[in-house]
Amino acid sequence: MTALKRRSTWLAASALGACCLVLGWSTTATAALRTYPVAPDVRLNVRSGPGTNYTIVRVLPEGSSVVIYCQTPGTTVTGPYGTSNIWDNIGNGEFVSDTYVKTGSDGYIASRCS
């Protein structure tokens, strides 16, 4: 590889990395995200915090799937997938009880919310 090609490749990679930083993209974080289905036939309340005492900010329609960004303890809830105090953060200021999300686990499957 010539010096010019090496420099061009390096500049292109640097520009792409800078764009990712400016736009807030993270290749590792994006790659780790996956969607999980909400329990069948459930219209799920999305709350402003990890508990039933928090305001409902919206309702997910039947057949929805969610991305879990982090998880945190909160109000204990009984749902289709058991009883738990784990709440899933599915967006900025949006939480759902983990007992309504099919994660395949009774425990934490994502990092704890900070």
CNS distance restraints for C-alpha pairs under 8 A (distance, minus, plus):
assign (resid   1 and name CA) (resid   5 and name CA) 6.20 0.50 0.50
assign (resid   1 and name CA) (resid   6 and name CA) 6.46 0.50 0.50
assign (resid   2 and name CA) (resid   6 and name CA) 6.25 0.50 0.50
assign (resid   3 and name CA) (resid   7 and name CA) 6.10 0.50 0.50
assign (resid   4 and name CA) (resid   8 and name CA) 6.10 0.50 0.50
assign (resid   5 and name CA) (resid   9 and name CA) 6.05 0.50 0.50
assign (resid   6 and name CA) (resid  10 and name CA) 6.08 0.50 0.50
assign (resid   7 and name CA) (resid  11 and name CA) 6.06 0.50 0.50
assign (resid   8 and name CA) (resid  12 and name CA) 6.13 0.50 0.50
assign (resid   9 and name CA) (resid  13 and name CA) 6.19 0.50 0.50
assign (resid  10 and name CA) (resid  14 and name CA) 6.07 0.50 0.50
assign (resid  11 and name CA) (resid  15 and name CA) 6.06 0.50 0.50
assign (resid  12 and name CA) (resid  16 and name CA) 6.21 0.50 0.50
assign (resid  13 and name CA) (resid  17 and name CA) 6.15 0.50 0.50
assign (resid  14 and name CA) (resid  18 and name CA) 6.12 0.50 0.50
assign (resid  15 and name CA) (resid  19 and name CA) 6.18 0.50 0.50
assign (resid  16 and name CA) (resid  20 and name CA) 6.26 0.50 0.50
assign (resid  17 and name CA) (resid  21 and name CA) 6.32 0.50 0.50
assign (resid  18 and name CA) (resid  22 and name CA) 6.14 0.50 0.50
assign (resid  19 and name CA) (resid  23 and name CA) 5.98 0.50 0.50
assign (resid  20 and name CA) (resid  24 and name CA) 5.85 0.50 0.50
assign (resid  20 and name CA) (resid  25 and name CA) 4.78 0.50 0.50
assign (resid  20 and name CA) (resid  26 and name CA) 6.70 0.50 0.50
assign (resid  21 and name CA) (resid  25 and name CA) 6.12 0.50 0.50
assign (resid  21 and name CA) (resid  26 and name CA) 7.50 0.50 0.50
assign (resid  25 and name CA) (resid  30 and name CA) 7.56 0.50 0.50
assign (resid  26 and name CA) (resid  30 and name CA) 5.96 0.50 0.50
assign (resid  27 and name CA) (resid  31 and name CA) 6.01 0.50 0.50
assign (resid  28 and name CA) (resid  32 and name CA) 6.35 0.50 0.50
assign (resid  29 and name CA) (resid  33 and name CA) 6.57 0.50 0.50
assign (resid  33 and name CA) (resid  67 and name CA) 6.62 0.50 0.50
assign (resid  33 and name CA) (resid  68 and name CA) 7.36 0.50 0.50
assign (resid  33 and name CA) (resid  69 and name CA) 7.39 0.50 0.50
assign (resid  34 and name CA) (resid  67 and name CA) 5.82 0.50 0.50
assign (resid  34 and name CA) (resid  68 and name CA) 7.51 0.50 0.50
assign (resid  35 and name CA) (resid  65 and name CA) 5.89 0.50 0.50
assign (resid  35 and name CA) (resid  66 and name CA) 5.13 0.50 0.50
assign (resid  35 and name CA) (resid  67 and name CA) 4.55 0.50 0.50
assign (resid  35 and name CA) (resid  68 and name CA) 7.21 0.50 0.50
assign (resid  36 and name CA) (resid  65 and name CA) 5.22 0.50 0.50
assign (resid  36 and name CA) (resid  66 and name CA) 5.28 0.50 0.50
assign (resid  36 and name CA) (resid  67 and name CA) 6.35 0.50 0.50
assign (resid  36 and name CA) (resid  68 and name CA) 7.72 0.50 0.50
assign (resid  36 and name CA) (resid 101 and name CA) 6.48 0.50 0.50
assign (resid  36 and name CA) (resid 102 and name CA) 6.02 0.50 0.50
assign (resid  36 and name CA) (resid 103 and name CA) 6.09 0.50 0.50
assign (resid  37 and name CA) (resid  63 and name CA) 7.27 0.50 0.50
assign (resid  37 and name CA) (resid  64 and name CA) 6.13 0.50 0.50
assign (resid  37 and name CA) (resid  65 and name CA) 4.11 0.50 0.50
assign (resid  37 and name CA) (resid  66 and name CA) 6.38 0.50 0.50
assign (resid  37 and name CA) (resid 101 and name CA) 5.92 0.50 0.50
assign (resid  37 and name CA) (resid 102 and name CA) 5.63 0.50 0.50
assign (resid  37 and name CA) (resid 103 and name CA) 7.83 0.50 0.50
assign (resid  38 and name CA) (resid  42 and name CA) 7.17 0.50 0.50
assign (resid  38 and name CA) (resid  44 and name CA) 7.70 0.50 0.50
assign (resid  38 and name CA) (resid  62 and name CA) 7.76 0.50 0.50
assign (resid  38 and name CA) (resid  63 and name CA) 6.60 0.50 0.50
assign (resid  38 and name CA) (resid  64 and name CA) 5.62 0.50 0.50
assign (resid  38 and name CA) (resid  65 and name CA) 5.47 0.50 0.50
assign (resid  38 and name CA) (resid  66 and name CA) 7.15 0.50 0.50
assign (resid  38 and name CA) (resid 100 and name CA) 5.76 0.50 0.50
assign (resid  38 and name CA) (resid 101 and name CA) 4.52 0.50 0.50
assign (resid  38 and name CA) (resid 102 and name CA) 6.16 0.50 0.50
assign (resid  39 and name CA) (resid  63 and name CA) 7.68 0.50 0.50
assign (resid  39 and name CA) (resid  80 and name CA) 6.76 0.50 0.50
assign (resid  39 and name CA) (resid  81 and name CA) 7.99 0.50 0.50
assign (resid  39 and name CA) (resid 100 and name CA) 5.39 0.50 0.50
assign (resid  39 and name CA) (resid 101 and name CA) 5.87 0.50 0.50
assign (resid  39 and name CA) (resid 102 and name CA) 6.51 0.50 0.50
assign (resid  40 and name CA) (resid  62 and name CA) 6.70 0.50 0.50
assign (resid  40 and name CA) (resid  63 and name CA) 6.26 0.50 0.50
assign (resid  41 and name CA) (resid  62 and name CA) 5.34 0.50 0.50
assign (resid  41 and name CA) (resid  63 and name CA) 6.95 0.50 0.50
assign (resid  42 and name CA) (resid  61 and name CA) 7.28 0.50 0.50
assign (resid  42 and name CA) (resid  62 and name CA) 5.17 0.50 0.50
assign (resid  42 and name CA) (resid  63 and name CA) 7.55 0.50 0.50
assign (resid  43 and name CA) (resid  59 and name CA) 6.31 0.50 0.50
assign (resid  43 and name CA) (resid  60 and name CA) 5.44 0.50 0.50
assign (resid  43 and name CA) (resid  61 and name CA) 4.85 0.50 0.50
assign (resid  43 and name CA) (resid  62 and name CA) 5.03 0.50 0.50
assign (resid  44 and name CA) (resid  59 and name CA) 5.45 0.50 0.50
assign (resid  44 and name CA) (resid  60 and name CA) 4.98 0.50 0.50
assign (resid  44 and name CA) (resid  61 and name CA) 6.85 0.50 0.50
assign (resid  44 and name CA) (resid  62 and name CA) 7.70 0.50 0.50
assign (resid  44 and name CA) (resid  96 and name CA) 7.51 0.50 0.50
assign (resid  44 and name CA) (resid 100 and name CA) 7.61 0.50 0.50
assign (resid  45 and name CA) (resid  56 and name CA) 6.11 0.50 0.50
assign (resid  45 and name CA) (resid  57 and name CA) 7.72 0.50 0.50
assign (resid  45 and name CA) (resid  58 and name CA) 6.30 0.50 0.50
assign (resid  45 and name CA) (resid  59 and name CA) 4.59 0.50 0.50
assign (resid  45 and name CA) (resid  60 and name CA) 6.45 0.50 0.50
assign (resid  45 and name CA) (resid  96 and name CA) 6.81 0.50 0.50
assign (resid  46 and name CA) (resid  56 and name CA) 5.60 0.50 0.50
assign (resid  46 and name CA) (resid  57 and name CA) 5.78 0.50 0.50
assign (resid  46 and name CA) (resid  58 and name CA) 5.35 0.50 0.50
assign (resid  46 and name CA) (resid  59 and name CA) 5.65 0.50 0.50
assign (resid  46 and name CA) (resid  60 and name CA) 7.01 0.50 0.50
assign (resid  46 and name CA) (resid  94 and name CA) 5.90 0.50 0.50
assign (resid  46 and name CA) (resid  95 and name CA) 5.52 0.50 0.50
assign (resid  46 and name CA) (resid  96 and name CA) 5.26 0.50 0.50
assign (resid  47 and name CA) (resid  51 and name CA) 7.38 0.50 0.50
assign (resid  47 and name CA) (resid  52 and name CA) 7.51 0.50 0.50
assign (resid  47 and name CA) (resid  54 and name CA) 5.76 0.50 0.50
assign (resid  47 and name CA) (resid  55 and name CA) 5.43 0.50 0.50
assign (resid  47 and name CA) (resid  56 and name CA) 4.36 0.50 0.50
assign (resid  47 and name CA) (resid  57 and name CA) 5.42 0.50 0.50
assign (resid  47 and name CA) (resid  58 and name CA) 7.28 0.50 0.50
assign (resid  47 and name CA) (resid  93 and name CA) 7.70 0.50 0.50
assign (resid  47 and name CA) (resid  94 and name CA) 5.52 0.50 0.50
assign (resid  47 and name CA) (resid  95 and name CA) 5.09 0.50 0.50
assign (resid  47 and name CA) (resid  96 and name CA) 6.37 0.50 0.50
assign (resid  48 and name CA) (resid  54 and name CA) 5.62 0.50 0.50
assign (resid  48 and name CA) (resid  55 and name CA) 5.53 0.50 0.50
assign (resid  48 and name CA) (resid  56 and name CA) 6.41 0.50 0.50
assign (resid  48 and name CA) (resid  57 and name CA) 6.13 0.50 0.50
assign (resid  48 and name CA) (resid  93 and name CA) 5.10 0.50 0.50
assign (resid  48 and name CA) (resid  94 and name CA) 5.10 0.50 0.50
assign (resid  48 and name CA) (resid  95 and name CA) 6.17 0.50 0.50
assign (resid  49 and name CA) (resid  54 and name CA) 5.47 0.50 0.50
assign (resid  49 and name CA) (resid  55 and name CA) 7.61 0.50 0.50
assign (resid  49 and name CA) (resid  93 and name CA) 6.47 0.50 0.50
assign (resid  49 and name CA) (resid  94 and name CA) 6.56 0.50 0.50
assign (resid  49 and name CA) (resid  95 and name CA) 5.69 0.50 0.50
assign (resid  50 and name CA) (resid  54 and name CA) 7.20 0.50 0.50
assign (resid  50 and name CA) (resid  72 and name CA) 7.04 0.50 0.50
assign (resid  50 and name CA) (resid  73 and name CA) 6.93 0.50 0.50
assign (resid  50 and name CA) (resid  74 and name CA) 4.89 0.50 0.50
assign (resid  50 and name CA) (resid  75 and name CA) 6.68 0.50 0.50
assign (resid  50 and name CA) (resid  87 and name CA) 5.49 0.50 0.50
assign (resid  50 and name CA) (resid  88 and name CA) 7.76 0.50 0.50
assign (resid  50 and name CA) (resid  95 and name CA) 5.74 0.50 0.50
assign (resid  50 and name CA) (resid  96 and name CA) 7.18 0.50 0.50
assign (resid  50 and name CA) (resid  97 and name CA) 7.53 0.50 0.50
assign (resid  51 and name CA) (resid  74 and name CA) 5.26 0.50 0.50
assign (resid  51 and name CA) (resid  75 and name CA) 4.55 0.50 0.50
assign (resid  51 and name CA) (resid  76 and name CA) 7.80 0.50 0.50
assign (resid  51 and name CA) (resid  87 and name CA) 7.62 0.50 0.50
assign (resid  51 and name CA) (resid  97 and name CA) 7.80 0.50 0.50
assign (resid  52 and name CA) (resid  75 and name CA) 6.39 0.50 0.50
assign (resid  57 and name CA) (resid  94 and name CA) 7.40 0.50 0.50
assign (resid  60 and name CA) (resid  64 and name CA) 6.36 0.50 0.50
assign (resid  66 and name CA) (resid  90 and name CA) 6.33 0.50 0.50
assign (resid  67 and name CA) (resid  90 and name CA) 5.60 0.50 0.50
assign (resid  68 and name CA) (resid  88 and name CA) 5.83 0.50 0.50
assign (resid  68 and name CA) (resid  89 and name CA) 5.70 0.50 0.50
assign (resid  68 and name CA) (resid  90 and name CA) 4.99 0.50 0.50
assign (resid  68 and name CA) (resid  91 and name CA) 7.99 0.50 0.50
assign (resid  68 and name CA) (resid 110 and name CA) 7.04 0.50 0.50
assign (resid  69 and name CA) (resid  88 and name CA) 7.42 0.50 0.50
assign (resid  69 and name CA) (resid  89 and name CA) 5.64 0.50 0.50
assign (resid  69 and name CA) (resid  90 and name CA) 5.91 0.50 0.50
assign (resid  69 and name CA) (resid  91 and name CA) 7.20 0.50 0.50
assign (resid  69 and name CA) (resid 110 and name CA) 6.93 0.50 0.50
assign (resid  69 and name CA) (resid 111 and name CA) 7.73 0.50 0.50
assign (resid  70 and name CA) (resid  88 and name CA) 6.18 0.50 0.50
assign (resid  70 and name CA) (resid  89 and name CA) 5.36 0.50 0.50
assign (resid  70 and name CA) (resid  90 and name CA) 7.73 0.50 0.50
assign (resid  70 and name CA) (resid 110 and name CA) 5.23 0.50 0.50
assign (resid  70 and name CA) (resid 111 and name CA) 5.06 0.50 0.50
assign (resid  70 and name CA) (resid 112 and name CA) 5.35 0.50 0.50
assign (resid  70 and name CA) (resid 113 and name CA) 5.00 0.50 0.50
assign (resid  71 and name CA) (resid  86 and name CA) 6.55 0.50 0.50
assign (resid  71 and name CA) (resid  87 and name CA) 5.54 0.50 0.50
assign (resid  71 and name CA) (resid  88 and name CA) 4.62 0.50 0.50
assign (resid  71 and name CA) (resid  89 and name CA) 5.79 0.50 0.50
assign (resid  71 and name CA) (resid 108 and name CA) 6.89 0.50 0.50
assign (resid  71 and name CA) (resid 109 and name CA) 7.92 0.50 0.50
assign (resid  71 and name CA) (resid 110 and name CA) 6.06 0.50 0.50
assign (resid  71 and name CA) (resid 111 and name CA) 6.19 0.50 0.50
assign (resid  71 and name CA) (resid 112 and name CA) 4.85 0.50 0.50
assign (resid  71 and name CA) (resid 113 and name CA) 5.42 0.50 0.50
assign (resid  72 and name CA) (resid  86 and name CA) 5.73 0.50 0.50
assign (resid  72 and name CA) (resid  87 and name CA) 5.35 0.50 0.50
assign (resid  72 and name CA) (resid  88 and name CA) 6.71 0.50 0.50
assign (resid  72 and name CA) (resid  89 and name CA) 7.73 0.50 0.50
assign (resid  72 and name CA) (resid 112 and name CA) 5.53 0.50 0.50
assign (resid  72 and name CA) (resid 113 and name CA) 5.58 0.50 0.50
assign (resid  73 and name CA) (resid  85 and name CA) 5.34 0.50 0.50
assign (resid  73 and name CA) (resid  86 and name CA) 4.70 0.50 0.50
assign (resid  73 and name CA) (resid  87 and name CA) 5.94 0.50 0.50
assign (resid  74 and name CA) (resid  85 and name CA) 5.21 0.50 0.50
assign (resid  74 and name CA) (resid  86 and name CA) 6.21 0.50 0.50
assign (resid  74 and name CA) (resid  87 and name CA) 6.31 0.50 0.50
assign (resid  75 and name CA) (resid  85 and name CA) 5.36 0.50 0.50
assign (resid  75 and name CA) (resid  86 and name CA) 7.88 0.50 0.50
assign (resid  76 and name CA) (resid  83 and name CA) 6.86 0.50 0.50
assign (resid  76 and name CA) (resid  84 and name CA) 5.29 0.50 0.50
assign (resid  76 and name CA) (resid  85 and name CA) 3.97 0.50 0.50
assign (resid  76 and name CA) (resid  86 and name CA) 7.46 0.50 0.50
assign (resid  77 and name CA) (resid  83 and name CA) 5.55 0.50 0.50
assign (resid  77 and name CA) (resid  84 and name CA) 5.63 0.50 0.50
assign (resid  77 and name CA) (resid  85 and name CA) 6.18 0.50 0.50
assign (resid  77 and name CA) (resid  97 and name CA) 6.92 0.50 0.50
assign (resid  77 and name CA) (resid  99 and name CA) 6.95 0.50 0.50
assign (resid  78 and name CA) (resid  82 and name CA) 5.64 0.50 0.50
assign (resid  78 and name CA) (resid  83 and name CA) 4.13 0.50 0.50
assign (resid  78 and name CA) (resid  84 and name CA) 6.59 0.50 0.50
assign (resid  78 and name CA) (resid  99 and name CA) 6.44 0.50 0.50
assign (resid  79 and name CA) (resid  83 and name CA) 6.28 0.50 0.50
assign (resid  79 and name CA) (resid  99 and name CA) 4.86 0.50 0.50
assign (resid  79 and name CA) (resid 100 and name CA) 5.68 0.50 0.50
assign (resid  80 and name CA) (resid  99 and name CA) 6.21 0.50 0.50
assign (resid  80 and name CA) (resid 100 and name CA) 5.94 0.50 0.50
assign (resid  81 and name CA) (resid  99 and name CA) 4.82 0.50 0.50
assign (resid  81 and name CA) (resid 100 and name CA) 6.15 0.50 0.50
assign (resid  81 and name CA) (resid 101 and name CA) 7.36 0.50 0.50
assign (resid  81 and name CA) (resid 102 and name CA) 7.05 0.50 0.50
assign (resid  82 and name CA) (resid  99 and name CA) 5.69 0.50 0.50
assign (resid  82 and name CA) (resid 106 and name CA) 7.93 0.50 0.50
assign (resid  83 and name CA) (resid  99 and name CA) 6.31 0.50 0.50
assign (resid  84 and name CA) (resid  98 and name CA) 7.17 0.50 0.50
assign (resid  84 and name CA) (resid  99 and name CA) 6.33 0.50 0.50
assign (resid  84 and name CA) (resid 106 and name CA) 7.82 0.50 0.50
assign (resid  85 and name CA) (resid  97 and name CA) 7.61 0.50 0.50
assign (resid  85 and name CA) (resid  98 and name CA) 7.84 0.50 0.50
assign (resid  86 and name CA) (resid  97 and name CA) 6.42 0.50 0.50
assign (resid  86 and name CA) (resid  98 and name CA) 5.57 0.50 0.50
assign (resid  86 and name CA) (resid  99 and name CA) 7.79 0.50 0.50
assign (resid  86 and name CA) (resid 107 and name CA) 7.74 0.50 0.50
assign (resid  86 and name CA) (resid 108 and name CA) 7.42 0.50 0.50
assign (resid  87 and name CA) (resid  95 and name CA) 6.21 0.50 0.50
assign (resid  87 and name CA) (resid  96 and name CA) 5.62 0.50 0.50
assign (resid  87 and name CA) (resid  97 and name CA) 4.56 0.50 0.50
assign (resid  87 and name CA) (resid  98 and name CA) 5.17 0.50 0.50
assign (resid  88 and name CA) (resid  95 and name CA) 5.39 0.50 0.50
assign (resid  88 and name CA) (resid  96 and name CA) 5.34 0.50 0.50
assign (resid  88 and name CA) (resid  97 and name CA) 6.17 0.50 0.50
assign (resid  88 and name CA) (resid  98 and name CA) 5.75 0.50 0.50
assign (resid  89 and name CA) (resid  93 and name CA) 7.46 0.50 0.50
assign (resid  89 and name CA) (resid  94 and name CA) 5.77 0.50 0.50
assign (resid  89 and name CA) (resid  95 and name CA) 4.57 0.50 0.50
assign (resid  89 and name CA) (resid  96 and name CA) 6.79 0.50 0.50
assign (resid  89 and name CA) (resid 113 and name CA) 7.72 0.50 0.50
assign (resid  90 and name CA) (resid  94 and name CA) 5.62 0.50 0.50
assign (resid  90 and name CA) (resid  95 and name CA) 5.85 0.50 0.50
assign (resid  90 and name CA) (resid  96 and name CA) 7.30 0.50 0.50
assign (resid  91 and name CA) (resid  95 and name CA) 7.33 0.50 0.50
assign (resid  96 and name CA) (resid 100 and name CA) 7.62 0.50 0.50
assign (resid  97 and name CA) (resid 101 and name CA) 7.38 0.50 0.50
assign (resid  98 and name CA) (resid 102 and name CA) 7.84 0.50 0.50
assign (resid  98 and name CA) (resid 103 and name CA) 7.97 0.50 0.50
assign (resid 103 and name CA) (resid 109 and name CA) 7.39 0.50 0.50
assign (resid 105 and name CA) (resid 109 and name CA) 7.10 0.50 0.50
